[in-house]
Structure formats: structure tokens, C-alpha cells
Amino acid sequence: MRTVERHLHKVYSLWYFFNNTSEGGLSVQNTNPKQFRAELKDYLELAEKEPIRIQRRSGESYILLKEQDYQGLQEEIISLQRRLLGMSQAISSKGRDYKTGDHSHLARLKSKNKKK
């Protein structure tokens, strides 16, 4: 799979996870607030292994994740945003093509170091 396709697949996977956690093949435990409060300790232990969806009668849903998993998702989102920004700049020609062995792009850094 090419790089762009991999990144788009990751973005889709994150979107799918947050929009379809009760359907599909994802392993997500569903509960309601009353049951969640009554069995808090058990749900926290279960959240170590899989996300927990807590759904109110009004239809609002919340996802309980292990903090490490949440941080991993945040890092992945930031990484994907940076990569997509770089790709969009390359497509719109704001980026610059570099050839192997071309160090001219380092000239501005070298001149800054000499001034110091």
C-alpha cells in the first residue's frame, strides 16, 4: 500500500471507530450510565482491554478509553494532520523539489550559524 493510501486508511479507521463503535467488527462494550455507575470497577478493568460506550437515553454516547490508548489516538491524529498538510503543500506546489545531493536548501541555515 502506498504512503498516501496508508494515511487515508488510518484517517478512515479513526473516523469509523468514532462513528460505528456499536456496529461492525469492533469489540466495544455498551452500557448505560446507571449500569456504569453500579459496576464502575468492572468497567474500568474492562477498559484496559477494549473501549466502553456509555449511551444515555437521549442518544448521546461517550467512549471510555485507557489513557494510553487515547494519547496514542491523539498522536496519530497530529501525525496524520502534519503529513496531510505536507502532501497538500506538495500538491499545491508550495513545497520544493530536492534532488539527491542538493544541499542548497541548507544554505540559509549555514548563513545563520555564521552570524552567531
C-alpha positions, 0 to 999 in steps of 0.5 A, a space after each residue: 500500500 502506498 504512503 498516501 493510501 496508508 494515511 487515508 486508511 488510518 484517517 478512515 479507521 479513526 473516523 469509523 471507530 468514532 462513528 460505528 463503535 456499536 456496529 461492525 467488527 469492533 469489540 466495544 462494550 455498551 452500557 448505560 450510565 446507571 449500569 456504569 455507575 453500579 459496576 464502575 470497577 468492572 468497567 474500568 478493568 474492562 477498559 484496559 482491554 477494549 473501549 466502553 460506550 456509555 449511551 444515555 437515553 437521549 442518544 448521546 454516547 461517550 467512549 471510555 478509553 485507557 489513557 494510553 490508548 487515547 494519547 496514542 489516538 491523539 498522536 496519530 491524529 497530529 501525525 496524520 494532520 502534519 503529513 496531510 498538510 505536507 502532501 497538500 503543500 506538495 500538491 499545491 506546489 508550495 513545497 520544493 523539489 530536492 534532488 539527491 545531493 542538493 544541499 542548497 536548501 541548507 544554505 540559509 541555515 549555514 548563513 545563520 550559524 555564521 552570524 552567531 
